[in-house]
């Protein structure tokens, strides 16, 4: 869970909130304005005057009462607040509440019957010797989840399940009357039945047996179950999908703009099964270029409010694990009817632009179309075309690893569009966009799904070309709707400015490597971050700095309230280009068509609720994807016990140091008690461990030699042994 940023409040709202918290922390005391000022650390006359005015205002609002002249106290008992529980690895937690400015610490013993992610009511109290208020939970209002994944333990006539995903769950007592003894040690899914007494174990029942812990299917299905992600479609959903008429009808074609005779192609990963976007290219009479961005018309096949629509909304996104895709839509749609496969007529929803030689957009058009893709290319093949043409190799080429030839018009189209894309990217960067080119970790898996090796996927020109044209379509669709008057309801993809506190932490870390950042304005922040990301290219700290920089960013999300997209430097932005795998894109298609028809949208579920749900599911899917990568990394490193590696210290906590292996990007931990040759003390401000006697220091970014000590597939954890500095 991401702890919240401080909310923007007016000065008056902020001081009133702070004053109320002073009284909440001292509910039995009557305080005068001087005591309140001392508690808040306010000493200047104007600040004290503000306190005096606010105390009177709170008295008039019946939140405080004036006991004696100038002395105030709470009218009511300490308030109950509502918040979400964020449990840390050591078992303590924080409560994140919209009612309070800061996250509130809560000790493990105060969690009562609450689990990580639960919504609870709580009260504040002042702990002895502590400056900040702490919390105690009064009641669990809503469970974050009731299904858990763990390992079954049988003892005599008693059964327990141990849930081990790092959020300090208690043992679950199993109430099933009969359990096969052979299931001892199996990985299972349980459903919480009851837990209202913190002195007893929560009661649950087994709903699914996944298999032997550590086995591939059990672990992957366990990850999906852990995050509540379905990996199968119901028979009812599959039946509805199979009953759809996916044939191309001449009657329907007449209602669409026809691009079947225009050069059209797709560029996707070589192992992709669904192709939801295609590009068309032609030179028109005046010499300008007409570029079409054609997106699978999923909304044509999915009836609004029907069973397939409900299933797609519930899933909200496809999930990309290390060995599979868990699709948002059944295969007959995602891999067949809506997949823009070569030499097949397909219904699409398109954004078409006329662009001149100076890269200026002269005209734009949005609407439903029909296309016929001439060629399916992998990114590697498109990159080959771009690179060979830049070296003036003859344009009639045959790819070395393919049995077919690429036509000259297609080669010309790709090379021309690549040059256009480079200009678009340069313009975005100049406007303040941030250039994240983070390396993706990928695995080659053998027939038994064991990782044979790790490789890195890096964005090259072909990837960036596709990205720029998708960004163009997304941006222009959002502008087209967003700039209309009166204001129309729409789904935007927004990205707020970076968190100031996180930027300060980033500055503290990167300064150790000699880098400086400029935070004087939003544009200076973006240019400074771009300069940093450029400077670390090819250096040992690259991946660490990339990761930390991404963490300073606010999370992008869906909303009906447009605030722009900071990372892309766009005033208007949406998601239009991937409806096969993202439900918001389906909604954007529907809304766009409604407005093109001069109609008003009608939705059963409010748009903002759709935005919140799909934003949440996107985060859940991302966590599942990261867990699957971590699982495969642990599995890979289990083949290399006692092997030496060179790594970079990527994280420092009071429990030890995280080290990222340079060769494979796998991350493991050196526990503080295992740092040799001294007793090491954690310096929280400097992210450093310092030896008490030797004063030897280990800090973020240090290059070290380590040995793989132990791996734990169930906890997805790698223990490393420190050999020494490089």
C-alpha positions in Angstrom: 0.0 0.0 0.0 1.3 3.5 -0.8 1.2 5.8 2.2 -0.5 9.0 1.3 1.0 12.3 0.5 0.2 15.3 2.7 -3.0 16.8 1.4 -3.1 20.4 0.2 -5.1 22.5 2.6 -5.7 26.2 3.0 -3.8 27.8 5.9 -6.9 28.1 8.0 -7.9 24.5 7.5 -4.4 23.3 8.3 -4.1 25.3 11.6 -7.6 24.2 12.8 -6.7 20.5 12.1 -3.4 20.8 14.0 -5.1 22.6 17.0 -7.8 19.8 17.2 -5.0 17.2 17.2 -3.4 19.0 20.2 -6.6 18.7 22.2 -7.1 15.1 21.0 -3.7 14.2 22.4 -4.6 15.8 25.7 -8.3 15.1 26.0 -8.5 15.7 29.8 -6.6 19.0 29.8 -7.8 22.6 29.5 -5.3 24.6 27.5 -4.7 28.3 26.8 -3.4 29.7 23.5 0.2 29.8 24.8 0.1 26.1 25.6 -1.4 25.3 22.2 1.3 27.4 20.5 4.0 25.6 22.5 2.7 22.2 21.4 2.7 23.3 17.8 6.1 25.0 18.0 4.7 28.4 17.0 6.5 31.4 18.5 5.8 34.3 16.2 3.1 36.9 17.0 1.1 36.4 13.8 1.0 32.6 14.4 -0.2 33.1 17.9 -2.9 35.5 16.7 -4.0 32.9 14.2 -4.3 30.4 17.1 -6.4 32.8 19.2 -8.8 33.4 16.3 -9.0 29.6 15.5 -9.7 28.7 19.1 -12.6 31.1 19.1 -13.9 29.8 15.8 -13.7 26.1 17.1 -15.6 27.3 20.2 -18.3 28.9 18.0 -18.5 25.6 16.0 -19.1 23.7 19.3 -16.0 21.6 18.9 -14.3 23.3 21.9 -15.6 24.9 25.1 -14.1 27.8 27.1 -14.0 26.6 30.7 -12.3 29.6 32.3 -11.3 32.8 30.6 -8.8 31.8 27.9 -8.8 28.1 28.7 -10.3 25.6 26.3 -11.1 21.9 26.2 -12.8 19.3 24.0 -16.6 19.2 24.2 -16.8 15.6 23.2 -14.8 12.5 24.0 -11.8 11.6 21.7 -13.0 11.1 18.2 -12.9 7.9 16.3 -11.2 8.0 12.9 -11.4 5.7 9.9 -8.4 4.5 8.0 -6.7 1.7 6.2 -4.1 -0.6 7.9 -0.6 -0.9 6.3 1.3 -3.7 8.1 5.1 -3.7 7.8 7.4 -6.7 7.7 8.2 -6.4 11.4 4.6 -6.6 12.4 4.0 -3.0 13.4 1.8 -0.9 11.1 0.6 2.5 10.0 -2.9 3.7 9.7 -3.6 5.8 6.6 -6.6 8.1 7.1 -8.1 10.8 4.9 -9.1 12.6 8.1 -5.5 13.1 9.3 -2.5 14.8 7.7 0.0 12.1 8.7 0.0 8.3 8.8 -0.3 7.1 12.4 2.0 4.5 13.9 0.4 1.5 15.6 2.2 -1.2 17.5 1.7 -4.9 16.6 0.0 -5.7 19.9 -2.7 -3.0 19.1 -3.8 -4.6 15.8 -6.4 -6.8 17.5 -8.2 -8.8 14.8 -7.2 -6.5 11.8 -5.3 -7.7 8.8 -3.1 -5.8 6.4 -5.3 -3.6 4.1 -8.4 -3.7 6.3 -10.5 -0.6 6.9 -10.8 0.1 10.6 -12.0 2.6 13.1 -9.4 3.8 15.6 -8.7 6.4 18.3 -5.5 8.3 19.0 -3.6 8.3 22.3 -0.4 9.7 23.6 2.1 7.0 24.4 4.5 7.6 27.2 7.9 8.9 26.0 6.6 9.3 22.4 6.3 12.7 20.7 3.8 11.7 18.0 0.3 10.2 18.7 -0.2 6.5 18.2 -3.4 4.6 17.5 -5.4 1.7 18.9 -8.0 -0.1 16.7 -11.6 0.0 18.0 -13.3 -2.1 15.3 -12.7 -3.7 11.9 -15.1 -2.1 9.5 -14.3 -3.9 6.2 -11.9 -6.7 5.4 -9.5 -6.0 2.6 -9.8 -9.7 1.7 -11.1 -12.9 3.2 -9.2 -15.4 1.0 -5.6 -16.2 1.9 -2.9 -18.6 0.6 -0.8 -20.7 2.9 0.7 -24.1 3.8 -1.4 -26.7 5.6 -0.1 -28.1 8.8 -1.7 -31.2 10.5 -1.1 -32.3 14.1 -3.2 -35.1 15.6 -6.8 -33.9 15.0 -6.0 -30.2 14.5 -5.2 -28.4 11.3 -3.7 -24.9 10.8 -2.6 -22.9 7.8 0.5 -20.7 7.9 0.2 -17.7 5.7 3.7 -16.5 4.8 3.7 -13.5 2.6 5.5 -11.1 4.9 2.5 -9.3 6.5 2.7 -11.1 9.8 -0.6 -13.1 9.7 -1.4 -15.4 12.6 -2.0 -19.1 12.1 -5.5 -19.9 10.8 -7.4 -22.7 12.5 -9.1 -24.9 10.0 -12.7 -25.9 10.7 -13.1 -28.5 7.9 -14.4 -31.7 9.6 -12.2 -34.1 7.6 -8.8 -33.5 5.9 -6.9 -36.1 4.0 -3.6 -36.7 6.0 -1.7 -36.8 2.6 -2.5 -33.1 2.2 0.0 -32.3 5.0 2.4 -29.5 3.8 0.3 -28.7 0.7 -0.3 -25.1 -0.5 -4.0 -24.2 0.0 -6.5 -21.4 -0.4 -8.6 -20.6 2.7 -11.6 -18.5 3.3 -11.9 -16.6 6.6 -15.0 -17.6 8.6 -14.6 -15.8 11.9 -12.2 -13.8 14.0 -13.5 -11.6 16.8 -11.1 -12.6 19.6 -7.4 -11.6 19.2 -6.4 -14.1 21.9 -7.5 -17.0 19.6 -6.6 -18.0 16.1 -8.8 -16.8 13.2 -11.1 -19.6 12.0 -11.1 -20.5 8.3 -12.0 -23.3 5.8 -10.1 -24.7 2.9 -11.6 -23.9 -0.4 -8.9 -25.0 -2.8 -5.8 -27.1 -2.8 -3.1 -25.7 -5.1 -0.4 -28.4 -4.8 3.1 -28.9 -3.5 4.8 -25.7 -2.3 7.6 -24.7 -4.7 6.0 -26.4 -7.7 5.5 -24.0 -10.5 1.8 -24.2 -11.0 1.1 -24.1 -7.2 3.3 -21.0 -6.8 1.9 -19.1 -9.9 -1.7 -19.9 -9.0 -0.9 -19.0 -5.4 0.2 -15.5 -6.5 -3.0 -15.0 -8.4 -5.1 -16.3 -5.5 -3.1 -14.1 -3.1 -4.2 -11.0 -5.0 -7.7 -12.2 -5.8 -7.1 -12.5 -9.5 -9.2 -15.1 -11.4 -7.1 -17.3 -13.8 -10.1 -19.0 -15.4 -13.3 -17.8 -17.1 -16.6 -19.3 -16.0 -18.5 -21.5 -18.4 -21.2 -18.8 -18.6 -18.7 -16.2 -19.7 -17.0 -18.6 -22.2 -20.4 -19.5 -23.7 -21.3 -15.8 -24.1 -18.0 -15.2 -25.9 -18.4 -18.2 -28.2 -21.9 -17.1 -29.2 -20.7 -13.7 -30.6 -20.8 -13.3 -34.3 -17.2 -12.4 -35.2 -17.6 -12.4 -38.9 -17.0 -9.2 -41.0 -20.3 -8.0 -42.4 -20.6 -5.8 -45.6 -23.5 -4.0 -44.0 -21.2 -3.0 -41.0 -18.3 -2.0 -43.3 -20.6 0.6 -45.0 -20.8 2.4 -41.6 -17.1 2.6 -41.3 -14.2 4.4 -43.0 -12.4 1.8 -45.1 -8.6 1.5 -44.8 -8.3 -2.0 -46.3 -6.3 -0.6 -49.4 -3.9 1.5 -47.3 -0.5 0.1 -46.2 -1.1 -1.1 -42.6 1.1 -3.1 -40.3 1.5 -4.1 -36.6 4.7 -4.1 -34.5 4.6 -6.1 -31.2 6.8 -8.3 -29.0 7.8 -11.5 -30.9 5.8 -13.7 -28.4 2.6 -11.6 -28.4 -0.7 -13.3 -29.1 -3.0 -10.3 -29.2 -2.3 -7.3 -31.5 -4.6 -4.5 -30.4 -3.0 -1.7 -32.4 -1.9 -1.2 -36.0 -0.4 1.7 -38.0 -1.3 2.8 -41.5 0.8 5.1 -43.7 0.2 6.9 -47.0 1.5 10.0 -48.7 -1.4 12.2 -49.9 -1.5 14.4 -53.0 0.1 17.5 -51.4 3.0 15.5 -50.1 1.7 15.4 -46.5 1.6 12.1 -44.6 -1.6 10.5 -43.4 -0.9 8.3 -40.3 -3.6 6.1 -38.9 -3.5 4.6 -35.4 -6.0 1.8 -35.5 -7.2 0.1 -32.3 -9.2 -3.1 -32.0 -12.9 -2.2 -31.7 -13.6 -4.2 -28.6 -16.7 -2.2 -27.8 -18.3 -3.4 -31.0 -18.3 -7.0 -29.6 -19.0 -6.4 -25.9 -22.5 -5.4 -25.2 -22.7 -2.6 -22.5 -24.0 -4.1 -19.3 -23.8 -7.7 -20.6 -22.0 -10.6 -19.0 -18.8 -10.1 -20.9 -18.8 -6.4 -20.1 -19.3 -7.2 -16.4 -16.5 -9.7 -16.4 -14.1 -7.3 -18.2 -15.0 -4.6 -15.7 -14.4 -6.9 -12.7 -11.0 -7.9 -14.0 -10.2 -4.4 -15.3 -6.9 -5.4 -16.8 -4.9 -8.3 -18.2 -2.2 -9.6 -15.9 1.3 -10.4 -17.3 3.1 -13.0 -15.2 6.5 -14.4 -16.0 5.1 -17.5 -17.8 1.7 -16.4 -19.0 -0.9 -13.8 -19.6 -4.1 -13.8 -17.6 -6.4 -12.0 -20.1 -9.2 -9.6 -19.4 -11.2 -11.1 -22.3 -11.7 -14.7 -23.4 -9.4 -15.9 -26.1 -11.9 -15.9 -28.9 -11.9 -12.1 -28.5 -8.4 -11.3 -27.2 -6.5 -13.6 -29.6 -8.9 -13.9 -32.5 -11.8 -11.5 -33.3 -10.1 -8.4 -31.7 -6.5 -9.3 -32.6 -5.3 -7.3 -35.6 -3.7 -10.3 -37.3 -2.1 -10.0 -40.8 -4.2 -10.6 -43.9 -7.5 -10.6 -41.9 -10.2 -7.9 -42.2 -10.8 -6.3 -38.7 -13.1 -3.7 -37.2 -11.1 -0.9 -35.5 -11.5 2.4 -33.8 -9.1 4.9 -35.2 -7.3 8.2 -34.8 -6.1 9.5 -38.2 -3.7 12.4 -38.6 -2.5 14.4 -41.5 1.1 15.5 -40.7 3.3 17.7 -42.9 7.0 17.5 -43.5 7.7 19.8 -40.5 5.9 17.3 -38.2 2.9 19.6 -37.7 -0.6 18.1 -37.4 -2.8 19.7 -40.1 -5.9 17.6 -39.6 -7.3 14.9 -37.3 -10.2 12.5 -37.5 -11.7 9.9 -35.0 -14.1 7.2 -35.8 -14.8 3.5 -36.5 -12.9 1.9 -39.4 -12.1 -1.4 -41.1 -8.5 -2.4 -41.8 -6.5 -5.2 -43.4 -3.1 -5.5 -41.9 -0.4 -6.3 -44.5 2.4 -7.4 -42.2 3.0 -8.5 -38.6 6.4 -7.4 -37.4 8.2 -8.1 -34.1 10.1 -5.2 -32.5 13.4 -6.9 -33.4 12.4 -7.0 -37.1 11.3 -3.3 -37.1 14.5 -2.4 -35.3 16.5 -4.3 -38.0 14.8 -2.3 -40.7 15.5 1.0 -38.9 19.2 0.2 -38.3 19.9 -1.1 -41.8 18.3 1.8 -43.5 20.3 4.2 -41.4 23.4 2.5 -42.8 22.2 3.0 -46.5 21.7 -0.7 -47.1 19.5 -1.3 -50.2 15.8 -1.0 -49.4 14.7 -4.3 -50.8 15.7 -6.5 -47.9 15.1 -10.0 -46.4 15.3 -10.4 -42.7 18.1 -12.8 -41.8 15.9 -14.8 -39.5 12.7 -14.8 -41.6 11.7 -16.5 -44.8 9.8 -13.6 -46.2 10.8 -10.3 -47.7 9.8 -6.8 -46.6 8.4 -4.6 -49.3 10.1 -1.2 -50.1 6.9 0.8 -49.3 6.8 -0.8 -45.8 10.5 -0.1 -45.2 10.0 3.5 -46.3 6.9 3.9 -44.0 8.7 2.5 -41.0 11.8 4.7 -41.5 9.7 7.8 -42.2 7.5 7.3 -39.1 10.6 6.6 -37.0 12.0 10.0 -37.9 8.6 11.6 -37.1 8.5 9.8 -33.8 12.0 11.1 -32.9 10.9 14.6 -33.4 7.8 14.0 -31.3 9.9 12.6 -28.5 12.3 15.5 -28.6 9.4 18.0 -28.4 8.0 16.1 -25.4 11.3 16.2 -23.6 11.7 19.9 -24.3 8.2 20.5 -22.8 9.2 18.7 -19.6 8.4 15.1 -20.1 10.5 12.6 -18.1 12.4 9.9 -19.9 12.2 6.6 -18.1 13.9 3.8 -20.1 14.0 1.2 -17.3 15.3 -2.2 -18.2 12.8 -5.1 -17.9 14.0 -8.4 -16.4 12.9 -11.4 -18.5 13.5 -15.2 -18.2 14.0 -18.0 -20.7 12.1 -20.9 -19.3 12.7 -24.6 -20.1 9.9 -27.2 -20.8 9.3 -27.5 -17.0 9.1 -23.7 -16.5 12.5 -23.5 -14.8 14.5 -20.4 -15.6 17.5 -21.3 -17.8 18.8 -17.8 -17.9 17.9 -14.1 -17.3 18.0 -11.5 -20.0 17.1 -7.8 -20.2 14.6 -6.1 -22.4 15.6 -2.6 -23.4 13.5 -0.1 -25.4 15.1 0.7 -28.7 14.0 3.0 -31.6 11.3 0.6 -32.8 9.7 0.5 -29.3 9.9 4.2 -29.0 8.4 4.8 -32.4 5.3 2.8 -31.5 5.1 4.5 -28.1 5.1 8.0 -29.6 2.2 7.2 -32.0 0.2 5.6 -29.2 0.9 8.6 -27.0 -0.2 10.9 -29.9 -3.6 9.0 -30.2 -4.2 9.0 -26.5 -3.3 12.7 -26.1 -5.4 13.9 -29.1 -8.5 11.9 -28.1 -8.3 13.4 -24.6 -7.9 16.9 -26.0 -10.7 16.4 -28.5 -13.2 15.7 -25.6 -11.5 17.7 -22.9 -11.5 21.1 -24.7 -15.2 20.9 -25.7 -17.7 23.2 -24.1 -19.8 22.6 -22.2 -17.5 20.2 -20.3 -18.2 16.6 -21.1 -17.8 13.6 -18.7 -14.7 11.6 -19.6 -12.0 9.3 -18.3 -8.6 10.8 -18.0 -5.2 9.2 -17.2 -3.6 11.7 -14.9 -0.2 12.0 -13.1 0.4 14.5 -10.3 3.6 16.3 -9.6 6.3 14.4 -7.6 6.2 14.1 -3.9 8.4 16.8 -2.4 9.6 14.7 0.5 10.5 11.8 -1.8 12.4 14.2 -4.0 14.5 15.3 -1.0 15.2 11.7 -0.2 16.3 11.1 -3.8 18.6 14.1 -3.7 20.2 12.7 -0.5 20.9 9.4 -2.1 22.1 10.6 -5.6 24.4 13.2 -4.0 26.5 10.2 -2.7 27.3 9.5 -6.4 28.0 13.2 -7.2 24.7 14.1 -8.8 22.7 17.3 -8.1 19.0 18.1 -8.6 17.2 21.4 -9.1 13.8 21.6 -7.4 13.1 25.3 -7.9 10.2 24.8 -10.4 8.2 21.9 -11.9 10.0 22.3 -15.2 13.4 22.4 -13.5 12.5 19.2 -11.6 11.7 17.3 -14.8 14.8 18.6 -16.7 16.9 17.8 -13.6 15.6 14.3 -13.4 16.2 13.7 -17.1 19.8 14.9 -16.7 20.2 12.5 -13.8 18.8 9.6 -15.7 21.1 10.4 -18.7 24.2 10.8 -16.4 23.7 7.3 -14.8 23.6 5.5 -18.2 26.2 2.7 -18.1 27.1 3.3 -14.4 26.8 0.9 -11.5 24.1 3.0 -9.9 21.9 3.1 -13.0 19.2 0.6 -11.9 19.2 1.9 -8.3 18.7 5.5 -9.5 16.1 4.5 -12.0 14.1 2.7 -9.4 14.4 5.4 -6.8 13.4 8.1 -9.3 10.3 6.2 -10.3 9.4 5.9 -6.6 9.5 9.7 -6.3 6.7 9.9 -8.9 3.1 10.0 -7.9 1.1 7.1 -9.2 -0.7 7.6 -12.5 -4.4 6.9 -12.1 -7.8 7.1 -13.9 -10.2 9.9 -12.9 -12.9 12.2 -14.4 -11.1 15.2 -12.9 -8.3 16.2 -15.3 -5.1 17.6 -13.8 -2.8 16.6 -16.7 0.0 14.1 -16.9 3.2 15.4 -15.3 5.5 12.6 -16.5 4.5 13.0 -20.1 4.1 16.8 -20.0 0.6 16.6 -21.4 -2.3 18.8 -20.4 -4.8 16.2 -21.6 -4.2 12.5 -21.6 -6.3 9.3 -21.7 -6.0 5.6 -22.5 -7.5 4.8 -25.9 -5.0 2.3 -27.5 -5.3 -1.0 -25.5 -8.9 -2.1 -25.1 -8.1 -5.8 -25.3 -6.2 -5.5 -22.0 -7.5 -2.4 -20.2 -11.1 -1.7 -19.4 -10.8 2.1 -19.2 -9.9 2.0 -22.9 -13.2 0.3 -23.7 -15.0 3.0 -21.8 -13.1 5.7 -23.6 -14.1 4.2 -27.0 -17.7 4.2 -25.9 -17.6 7.7 -24.6 -15.9 9.0 -27.7 -18.4 7.3 -30.0 -21.3 8.7 -27.9 -19.9 12.3 -28.3 -19.2 11.7 -32.1 -22.9 10.8 -32.3 -23.9 14.1 -30.5 -25.4 12.0 -27.7 -25.0 11.9 -23.9 -23.5 9.0 -22.1 -25.4 6.7 -19.8 -23.7 4.3 -17.5 -25.0 2.1 -14.8 -21.9 2.6 -12.7 -20.8 6.3 -12.1 -17.6 7.1 -14.2 -15.6 8.0 -11.1 -16.4 4.7 -9.5 -15.2 3.0 -12.7 -12.0 5.0 -12.5 -11.3 4.1 -8.8 -12.0 0.4 -9.4 -9.8 0.2 -12.5 -7.0 2.2 -10.9 -7.1 -0.2 -7.9 -7.1 -3.3 -10.1 -4.1 -2.0 -12.1 -2.1 -1.7 -8.8 -3.2 -5.2 -7.8 -2.1 -6.6 -11.2 1.3 -4.8 -10.9 1.9 -6.3 -7.5 1.1 -9.8 -8.8 3.4 -9.3 -11.7 6.2 -8.2 -9.5 5.7 -11.1 -7.2 5.9 -13.5 -10.1 9.2 -12.0 -11.2 10.5 -12.2 -7.6 9.4 -15.8 -7.5 11.3 -16.6 -10.7 14.4 -14.7 -9.5 14.4 -16.8 -6.3 14.0 -20.0 -8.3 16.8 -18.9 -10.6 19.2 -18.1 -7.8 18.4 -21.4 -6.0 20.4 -23.0 -8.8 23.4 -20.9 -7.7 23.9 -21.6 -4.0 27.4 -20.7 -2.8 28.2 -18.9 -6.1 29.9 -15.5 -6.0 28.3 -12.5 -7.6 29.0 -8.8 -7.8 26.2 -6.5 -6.7 25.2 -3.0 -5.7 23.6 -2.1 -2.4 20.1 -1.2 -3.4 18.4 -0.7 -0.1 19.4 -0.3 3.6 17.0 -0.9 6.5 17.4 -1.6 10.2 17.2 -5.3 9.4 20.0 -5.4 6.9 21.1 -4.5 3.3 19.5 -5.3 0.0 21.9 -6.1 -2.8 21.0 -6.2 -6.5 23.2 -8.6 -8.5 24.6 -6.7 -11.5 24.5 -9.7 -13.9 20.9 -10.7 -13.5 19.1 -7.9 -11.4 18.1 -10.4 -8.8 17.9 -8.8 -5.3 18.8 -10.5 -2.0 19.4 -9.5 1.6 22.4 -9.5 3.9 21.1 -9.5 7.4 22.7 -7.0 9.8 23.9 -9.8 12.1 25.7 -11.4 9.2 27.8 -8.4 8.3 31.3 -9.6 9.2 34.3 -8.2 11.2 32.4 -5.8 13.5 29.2 -4.8 15.1 27.4 -2.6 12.6 25.0 0.2 13.5 22.3 1.5 11.2 22.4 5.2 10.4 18.8 5.9 9.2 19.5 9.4 7.9 22.5 8.3 5.7 21.1 4.9 4.7 24.4 3.4 6.0 25.7 0.7 8.2 28.8 1.8 10.2 31.1 -0.5 12.1 31.3 0.4 15.8 35.1 -0.3 16.1 36.4 -0.2 12.5 34.1 2.6 11.3 33.9 0.7 8.1 30.8 1.9 6.2 28.4 0.2 3.8 26.0 2.6 2.0 23.5 2.7 -0.9 25.3 2.3 -4.2 28.4 0.5 -2.8 29.6 -2.3 -5.0 30.1 -5.5 -3.1 30.9 -9.1 -3.6 28.4 -11.6 -2.2 27.7 -15.3 -2.1 24.2 -16.9 -2.4 23.6 -18.3 1.1 20.0 -19.6 1.0 16.8 -19.2 -1.0 13.2 -19.5 0.2 10.6 -20.0 -2.6 7.6 -19.8 -0.2 8.7 -16.4 1.2 10.3 -15.4 -2.2 13.4 -14.4 -0.4 17.2 -14.6 -1.1 19.7 -14.6 1.7 23.2 -13.4 0.7 26.5 -13.6 2.5 28.8 -10.5 2.3 32.3 -11.3 1.2 33.5 -7.7 1.0 33.6 -4.5 -1.0 34.8 -4.5 -4.6 
